[in-house]
Structures are given as structure tokens and as C-alpha cells.
Amino acid sequence: MSAVVAWFGSLRWSDAVDIALLWFLLYRTLLLLRGTRAIQSLLGLLVVLVIFFISGRFQLYALHWMLENFFVYIVLAVIILFQSDIKRGLATAGVRLFPSFKGKPDTGATEEIIRASFQMASRRIGALIALEREASLDDYADAGQRLEARVSGDLLMAIFHPTSPLHDGAVVVQQGRLVAAKVFLPLSLSREVSRFYGTRHRAAIGLTEETDAVVIIVSEERGTVGVAVAGEVIPVADTNELRLRLLDFFQADGRRPVVSPA
């Protein structure tokens, strides 16, 4: 106990500032990675680190030697695994130095999206609507056609009409604003995706595998509406069910998809 008191007594004010800045940077890094697949890779690296210390403690020499050599290349491994997240973090560091407070999704925008989705389904007009949650979709939006418009059902119908030059790809919605159209999403390469799903569904699944976004899919072939989240497509029967799904997905404390209606 006396040693702990002595250690705290030896701390300088600059040491306290140094520790506070380090924790702040770690906290911001975790916030940046939250909602992406990179956080899973980071947890995997932490598990490897724990095994490394355990192997040294219990004298597991072969395992310890292998992990020790692995850590020589850890910096390169981190850059390869997190390259997209590092790029996004550096690009947004200036504008996201301090925490931003995201409120609940705009109710008016949500209702417009729900109404337009089923109107397009009834007319067999295909659509992809990507809704941002914690993980930023800026990289995808920047590669599309920037709009920065208020969400409205008429606008969505006009964008996805087959004669529109913007109907290919998806639209991205951030905090109640339609920020981009003609956005091409990454296709899922998973073998578990049903062979009945086409490119539109694979694109929706691909985005939700890489981020925590919610993607509304309107199928022009079947005239149906579905929601993709966490690599899974959930069909919805009507506007009320879609409303309940979105409310559930955007709850502050609920991040996992619920397969049965609330």
C-alpha cells in the first residue's frame, strides 16, 4: 500500500497529462473502430497477446518463440488489417477530434423512407437505401454522387426510377439527410448467401458485413422489401413491421438484429 502511495506521490503534472492524452486517443480509436469488422480483428490480436504472455509464464517455449517472431511484424499486420479504417480516421481526424452526439433517427425522414420503399415495391422498382449508424459511411458516399438533400419519398422515387441516371447503386442516408446517390456497395463474397439473391442483395449484405449500417432492399423481381443488417437479410411484410425493425435497430442500447417482430 505504501508503495502505491509513494508511486502516486512521485507523479508529476506532466505525467498526469500524458496518461490522460493516451487514454483519450485510445478511446477515440475504439470509437472509430466500433461498428466495423476491424474491431473483431483487434480483439483477435488482443487474444494472441494474452496467449503470448501465458506461454511465457508457463514456459511453453515453442509457442512463445512463434508468437515472439509474429510480433516482429505486428505493425505491418495492423496496417494491412486496418488500412481502410486508418484511412478513414486520418481523413476525418480534423473534423472529429471531439465527440459528436448522434441523436435518434429523424422520424420524418424514416417515415418517408418507409412509405417510398413499399411504393417502389408495388411498382416493381428496385432500390437500395443504406442508413448509417455508428460506423461512418463517408467513404462510400464520397465515391457516389453527392446530393446533401432532405429525405423525401418523391425524391427517392425519382432517384430509383429506371429512367433516372442515378438509379444504379444505392443511396446513403446520414442523420436524416440523403447525402449521396449512385453509391456502389461492396458485394458479399460469403458462400452462405442464398443463391436466390442477386447483386442488389449481395451488395446490401456486403455493406452490413463491413459496417453496422442498416440497408433497406426493394426487389424489383419479387416486389418485396427486406432489411439487411449484420450480414443477414430479414424480409418485412408491411410498413408497420419495417417501422418496428428500424426502431429496434436504432435503439441506443440495441445493436443486434432481432429476427422476430417486436
WOHU-V103910 format. One record per pair of residues at least 24 apart in sequence whose ideal C-beta (glycine too) atoms are under 7 Angstrom apart, sorted by the first residue. I is the first residue (numbers start at 1). J is the second residue. D is the distance in whole Angstrom. If there is no record, write none. Layout:
<<I/J/D> <I/J/D>>
This chain:
<<32/85/6> <32/89/5> <33/85/6> <34/134/5> <35/133/6> <35/134/4> <35/135/3> <35/211/6> <35/212/4> <36/85/6> <36/135/5> <36/210/7> <36/211/6> <37/209/7> <37/210/6> <38/81/7> <38/82/5> <38/85/5> <41/81/5> <88/136/6> <88/138/7> <88/139/6> <92/136/7> <92/138/7> <102/175/7> <104/250/7> <105/176/6> <105/250/5> <106/176/3> <109/151/4> <109/173/7> <109/176/4> <110/246/6> <112/151/5> <112/152/5> <112/153/5> <113/151/6> <113/156/7> <113/216/7> <114/239/5> <114/242/5> <114/243/6> <115/153/5> <116/153/4> <116/156/4> <116/157/6> <117/216/6> <117/218/6> <117/225/5> <117/242/7> <118/225/6> <118/239/6> <119/153/7> <119/157/7> <120/157/6> <120/160/6> <120/218/5> <121/218/5> <121/223/5> <121/224/6> <121/225/5> <122/223/7> <124/220/5> <124/223/5> <125/160/5> <125/161/7> <125/218/7> <125/220/6> <126/160/7> <126/200/6> <126/218/6> <126/219/6> <126/220/4> <127/160/4> <127/218/4> <128/169/7> <128/170/4> <128/185/7> <128/200/6> <128/203/6> <128/204/6> <128/215/6> <128/217/6> <129/170/7> <129/171/6> <129/173/6> <129/215/7> <129/216/4> <130/170/5> <130/171/7> <130/172/5> <130/173/7> <130/185/7> <130/207/6> <130/213/5> <130/215/5> <131/173/5> <131/213/6> <131/214/5> <132/172/7> <132/173/7> <132/174/5> <132/213/6> <133/212/5> <133/213/6> <133/214/7> <133/250/7> <134/212/6> <135/211/4> <135/212/5> <135/213/7> <137/172/5> <137/174/7> <137/211/7> <137/213/6> <140/172/6> <140/183/5> <140/185/7> <141/172/4> <141/179/5> <141/180/4> <141/183/6> <143/183/7> <143/184/7> <144/169/6> <144/172/7> <144/180/4> <144/181/6> <144/182/5> <144/183/3> <145/180/6> <145/181/5> <145/182/4> <146/179/7> <146/180/5> <147/178/6> <147/179/6> <147/180/6> <147/181/6> <148/177/7> <148/179/6> <149/178/5> <150/177/7> <151/176/6> <151/177/7> <151/178/5> <170/203/7> <186/210/6> <201/233/6> <204/228/4> <204/233/7> <205/231/6> <205/233/6> <212/255/7> <214/246/7> <214/249/5> <229/257/5> <230/257/5> <232/257/6> <234/259/7>>
